[in-house]
Amino acid sequence: MSLIERYLTAEVGRLMTMIVGFLVFLFACYSSQRYLTEAANGTLALSVVLDVVFYKVIIALEMLLPIGLYVSIAVALGQLYNDSEITALLASGASPVKIYKAILVLAIPLGIAVTLLSLYGRPWAYAKIYQLEQQSQSSLDVSHFQAGKFNTSDDGRMVLASRIDKSESHLYDSLIYTRSDDHTKVYRAQSVDVVNAAPTSPSVLLRTGTTYTLDRTGSDDQKQRFHNLHIDLKPLVQTVTFRRKAASVMQLSHSSDPADKAELQWRQSRGVTAILMALLAIFLSKVKPRQGRFAPLLPLTLMFTLIYYGGNLGRTLVANGSLPTIPGLWLVPAIMLLGVMLFVAREHAWLKRKL
């Protein structure tokens, strides 16, 4: 690697490290605030918040790493163009290929890392998050319940108790609200014992109270008094979208569902898209002297918006069958590659005219 290439690689790499670190910090703070709020509301155990935030950061790196490199290239090369350093390099006989090589030294390893992260790290993190949320929300782990507040779960269940004995998993003066397709049930009990806290089959024993069953499709409302009532509560059901995000590459590749094909193509194309974004940033970062190194940020922002929403639109179209799986989501990287080739051809034509 020549001195010029090492210099460019160091400049972009240093800036990328700072930008990615800053983005990760912001995302971790946002996620922490969100899940701490859920913990305060009793919908998530406080003990799992840090774990969930960690897995969320791993998922976000699939997007944050390409963005960090993309912005770093734009700012670093924009500064060099603004200071006329790139102009001086080209005037001295240096080939633009050196710039491409310097950027690819960073872009190719990052693209490989993003591909591995998307194929294996992201689904692993989603599976871990689901496992933690299921244990916290679907199981009757009263350790994160709060007395005097409605403790809710994603399936709509709400539990209210005036006093909670967390060591014995015992609730006093309690109300439990559950909802099914046709009926709403409200259980009012003097005390509640958690019989089974397992996420797959949560159940409780209610002592001395009243059950109210409300028929939402008719007028068959019922009221029943009881002394001891054993009820099985509905566990948290993993959504289809969440299952797809947590599915392995093998599971997706053997599926005939277009939505699974779209998810697989999305994962496979992330690394290639990151590399092509880096190459596009080289050409979009050009500025005239004294124009300012942040001048190309507007076209770069517009380009990123087109790439991001184009990818999401392609995934939606493939998932609902409107776009065939060939080319599928590879259509966006193909258009990006065509754009890179056009930029390269135009730059070489310009250099030939200058010579």
DAZI-V131930 format. One record per residue. N is the residue number from 1. BURIAL is 1 if it has 16 or more other ideal C-beta (glycine too) atoms within 10 Angstrom, else 0. Layout:
N:BURIAL, N:BURIAL
This chain:
1:0, 2:0, 3:0, 4:1, 5:1, 6:0, 7:1, 8:1, 9:1, 10:0, 11:1, 12:1, 13:0, 14:0, 15:1, 16:1, 17:0, 18:0, 19:1, 20:1, 21:0, 22:0, 23:1, 24:1, 25:0, 26:0, 27:1, 28:1, 29:0, 30:0, 31:1, 32:0, 33:0, 34:0, 35:1, 36:0, 37:0, 38:1, 39:1, 40:0, 41:0, 42:1, 43:1, 44:1, 45:1, 46:0, 47:0, 48:1, 49:1, 50:0, 51:0, 52:1, 53:1, 54:0, 55:1, 56:1, 57:1, 58:1, 59:1, 60:1, 61:1, 62:1, 63:1, 64:1, 65:1, 66:1, 67:1, 68:1, 69:1, 70:1, 71:1, 72:1, 73:1, 74:1, 75:1, 76:1, 77:1, 78:1, 79:1, 80:1, 81:1, 82:1, 83:0, 84:0, 85:1, 86:1, 87:0, 88:0, 89:1, 90:1, 91:0, 92:0, 93:0, 94:0, 95:0, 96:1, 97:0, 98:1, 99:1, 100:1, 101:1, 102:1, 103:1, 104:1, 105:1, 106:1, 107:1, 108:0, 109:0, 110:1, 111:1, 112:0, 113:1, 114:1, 115:1, 116:0, 117:1, 118:1, 119:1, 120:0, 121:1, 122:1, 123:1, 124:1, 125:1, 126:1, 127:1, 128:1, 129:1, 130:1, 131:1, 132:1, 133:1, 134:1, 135:1, 136:1, 137:1, 138:1, 139:1, 140:1, 141:1, 142:1, 143:0, 144:1, 145:1, 146:0, 147:0, 148:0, 149:0, 150:0, 151:1, 152:1, 153:1, 154:0, 155:0, 156:0, 157:1, 158:1, 159:1, 160:1, 161:1, 162:0, 163:0, 164:1, 165:0, 166:0, 167:0, 168:0, 169:1, 170:1, 171:1, 172:0, 173:0, 174:1, 175:1, 176:1, 177:1, 178:1, 179:1, 180:0, 181:0, 182:0, 183:0, 184:0, 185:0, 186:1, 187:1, 188:1, 189:1, 190:0, 191:1, 192:1, 193:1, 194:1, 195:1, 196:1, 197:1, 198:0, 199:1, 200:0, 201:0, 202:1, 203:0, 204:1, 205:0, 206:1, 207:0, 208:0, 209:1, 210:0, 211:1, 212:0, 213:0, 214:0, 215:0, 216:0, 217:0, 218:0, 219:0, 220:0, 221:0, 222:0, 223:0, 224:0, 225:0, 226:0, 227:0, 228:0, 229:1, 230:0, 231:1, 232:0, 233:1, 234:0, 235:1, 236:1, 237:0, 238:0, 239:0, 240:0, 241:0, 242:0, 243:0, 244:1, 245:1, 246:1, 247:1, 248:0, 249:0, 250:0, 251:0, 252:1, 253:0, 254:0, 255:0, 256:0, 257:0, 258:1, 259:1, 260:1, 261:1, 262:1, 263:1, 264:1, 265:1, 266:1, 267:1, 268:1, 269:1, 270:1, 271:1, 272:1, 273:1, 274:1, 275:1, 276:1, 277:1, 278:1, 279:1, 280:1, 281:1, 282:1, 283:1, 284:1, 285:1, 286:1, 287:1, 288:0, 289:0, 290:0, 291:0, 292:0, 293:1, 294:0, 295:1, 296:1, 297:1, 298:0, 299:0, 300:1, 301:0, 302:0, 303:1, 304:1, 305:0, 306:0, 307:1, 308:1, 309:0, 310:1, 311:1, 312:0, 313:0, 314:1, 315:1, 316:0, 317:1, 318:1, 319:1, 320:0, 321:0, 322:0, 323:1, 324:0, 325:0, 326:0, 327:0, 328:1, 329:1, 330:1, 331:1, 332:1, 333:1, 334:0, 335:0, 336:1, 337:1, 338:0, 339:1, 340:1, 341:0, 342:0, 343:1, 344:1, 345:0, 346:0, 347:1, 348:0, 349:0, 350:0, 351:0, 352:0, 353:0, 354:0, 355:0
